[in-house]
Every structure is written in structure tokens, then in C-alpha cells.
Amino acid sequence: MRLSVSIHRTRLGATEFTVIRPAQPLRRAVLIDRDRYLNAYVDEHAARRIGGLWALAATSPRTLIHLPMRGNQPPSAALSMDPPRRLDLVLLHHSLQFAPARWKELRGRLGPGRPRTVTLPDAGLEDASGIDDAARHHKENRDLFHQHLHAETVFMTGSTKVFRETTRHFLDVARHGPAHARSHPSRPHYCAELHSNDGTLGNARELHIEYCDEWNA
């Protein structure tokens, strides 16, 4: 998998931070705050690119990966009586120990960035056969996602292992969502989830990843 990104480096005080963003906007991707859970609406292209950035988070423990989405128009499926609260997403390794309260200042200092193409291995990204489901539910399991919400941004903090093992959810939606929608026009819903029973969430809300092919813009 080849992924076009932009790399940004800036300082806060004595510390230099590296932030990676997708090189091109994720136009058909929206993250909605549903109070009890988070809902990501994506088309095929966005799901594949987010999956790539998710996999990149597994191999980049000293980097914040920023997915700007809160300015995107939501699809019709996301609209309700009240305007949905749209959020950005930041993926980071727990060892970075970045304080989300510093994000707004750091984000404001980011320049245009430097373009780069990253190559990620395809092997194993969609394969769940090597995942030890029983071990995930042991009380000693520390490979869990934790979330914080600050400055209209959700921070997904986790380990290399939990990022690597959950990348497949986005790639599954990218691979199977379009065909499902074409084959089931009256029931086009296709989704994947990070949920409370799968042993990946610590102090974190569930994440519902839904394929959507009807967008307002």
C-alpha cells in the first residue's frame, strides 16, 4: 500500500513534534460525535486511506497522525434533527505521552508540510487469523485504545499491536462496502466496529465505521 502524506515538524517550547497528515483532503469522511459512541462515515477511497494512516500509526510511535475531517459536509445518512457535531481525529502511540490540551496550540503552528510517499506492507493488514481473542480479554491486556476529546478532536491513543490489529476494519469497509451497497440497494448499510466486547477499548467509546456512497458534496 502506497500512501501520500505531508510531514509537519514544529516546536512547543523545547520539544519538537512531528505531525503527519494525508497529502490530499479526506473529503468523503466525517467523524460524528453520537455521545455514547463515535460514528465514522466513509466512502471507499477514504476508508482505504484511513486504513493506511491507521497502519502507519502502528509503525510511527513518535508521531501524531492528524486526520482533518471536521470541516467536511456530512452525508445524508448522518443528518438528524440537530446538526451533527463533527470532529477531527488524531492517532498516537501511548509512549508519546502527548497532552491533548496542547493540541490547539500545536495545530495552529503547523505549516504546509513536506510531501512524502510512504509504502506500507499489504500482507496481514486484513488478516485476523493471528489475533488472540482470548488474550485480549485478560485483565493483564494493555493493548487498548484510550480516547480524549479536546479542541474538536478525538485522540485515539494505543499501542503498536492494537493499531496493527484494528487496521483491517477500515480496509474491510473499503473492500466490501461498495459491492454490498450495489447488491442491496434497499439495505445498503455496511459497517465494521471497534466495540466494547472485542477487547480493544479501554477508556474509549465504541467506533462505528460505516460505508456511505451518497454524499451531499
N, C-alpha and C positions, 0 to 999 in steps of 0.2 A: 504494500500500500504506500503510495506516494502522497505526501501532504504538503501543500503550500502554506507557509506560515510567515508571520512577521515577528521579529525578535526585538524586544524593547529592554533597555537597561537604564536604570535611574537610581539615584541615591535618596535615602531618607536618613539624614544625619550621617553617621559613619558607615552605614550599611548599604551596600549595593544590591539591588533586586533585579532579577530577570523575569520578564513577563512575556509569554508567548500568546499571540492571537492568531486566528485564521487570517490568511492573507486577503481573502475576499469576504464580504459580509455574509453571515448566515441568514439570508433574507427570509426563507421559509422555515423558521424555527422560532418558537415562542415558549418561554417558561412562565407558567401561571401559578400564582400562589392560591391554593384552594383551602387554606387554613389547616385542614387535617393532613393534607398531602400536597405534593407538587405535581403539576401536570405539564409535561413537555410535548408540544405538538410539533411534528417534523414531517417534511417531505422526504423522498428517497435520498436526494443529494445531501440534505442537511444531516439526516440520520447517519449516513456513511462518514461524513466529515467529523461529526461529533464523536462517533466511534473511534475515528483515528486520533482525535485530540485526547479522548479518554485513555486510549492505549499509550499515547505519548506521556500522559501524566504518570503512568506506571514506570516509565524509564527516566523521568526527569525530577528527581526528588528535591532539587534545589531551585525549582522554577514554579511560578504561578502561571496557570493556563487560564486565560480570560476569554470567555465566550460572550461578546456583547449581543444581547438579544432584546433588551427591554424597550428599545425604540421600534421594534417590528410591529406591524399590524397583525393582530391575531386572526386565525381562520374563523369561519362562521361557527364551527363546532365549539369554539372557546367562548363565544359570546353568551351572556345571560342578562338578567335584569340590571345587574350592576356592572360597570366597566371592570374587566378583569385586571388584577394587579400583576403587571409584567415585571420580570426580574432578569438580571444578568446572572451568569454562572462563573464561578472560579473553582478550578480543580487544583488541589495542592497536597503534597505529601505531609504527613503529620510531623516528620522530623524537621521541617522548615520552621515550625513554631511561629508562623506569621500571625500577628494580631489583626483580626478583621477591622478593628477600629481605625487602623492606619490606612485602610484601602482607599478611602476617598481622596486622601492627600496623594497617595502613590499614583492612583489613576489619573489625577489631574496633572501629574508631571510627565506622563508618557508622551513621547514624540511619535513621529511617523513610523519608526521602527526600521529594521533591516530585513529585506526579504530572504527567505531560505526555503529550500525544499528538503523535507525530511522523509526518509524511507523507513517504513516500519514493516516487520515481518508479517506476512499473512498467516503463516502457519499457527494454528492453535487459537486464533482470535475468536472464532465462532465455535470452538470445540469445548463442550462441557464435560467430556468423559473423564478428565483428570481431576475434577473438583471433588474434594472430600466433603460431602454434605454433612456427614455426622460430625466431623471435626469443627465445622462452622458453628455448631450449637453447643460446643463445650464452653464452660464458663471461663476457661483459660484463653479462649479465642480473642486476640487483639486486632485481628484484621477486619476492622469495622469502619464504616463511614460515620463521621460526625458532621453536623451541619451548624453553621451560624448564618444569621441574616443581618447584613449591615449595608447601608448606602445602596439600597435597592439591588443587592447582590446576595445570592446564595453561595456560601462557601462549602464545598464538598471536600472534606479532609479525610484522607485514608492512607493505607499502606500500598506498597507496590503490588502486593498479592491481590488485594481487593479491587484495585483499579483493573489489573490484568484480567481477573476472573469475571468482571462485570461488563467489559467492553462488548461482549457478544450480544448483549441486549439491544444495543443500538444497531449493530450490524444485522441482527435478525430482522428488525423492523425495516431496515433498508432493503434487505433481500426479499422478504416475503410480503411486506405491506402492499406494494403496488399490485401484485398479482391477485392478492386476496380481494382488494377493492374492485378490481375489474371483474373477478369471478362472482362476487357477492354484492352487486350494486345496491340491493336493499338492506344489506348488513355489512357495510364496508369497514367496520371497526376492526382494527388490528393493532395489538399493543404488546408491550413487554413491561415488566415491573421489577423494581427493587422494593421488596415488601418486607414487612416485619417478621415474617416466618422463614425467610430464606437465609438468615444468619449473616447478613452483610451490614445491617444497620445497628449502630449503637445509639447515640443521642442524635437521631436523624429521623425526619419524616419520610414516608414512602414516596417513591418517584415513579410516576406513571408515564410511560413513553408511548405516545400514540401517533400512528401514521395518519397523515391527512393530505389529501390531494386537491382539496378545494380551498383556495386562499383568496382573500379579498384584494391582495396586491401582489 
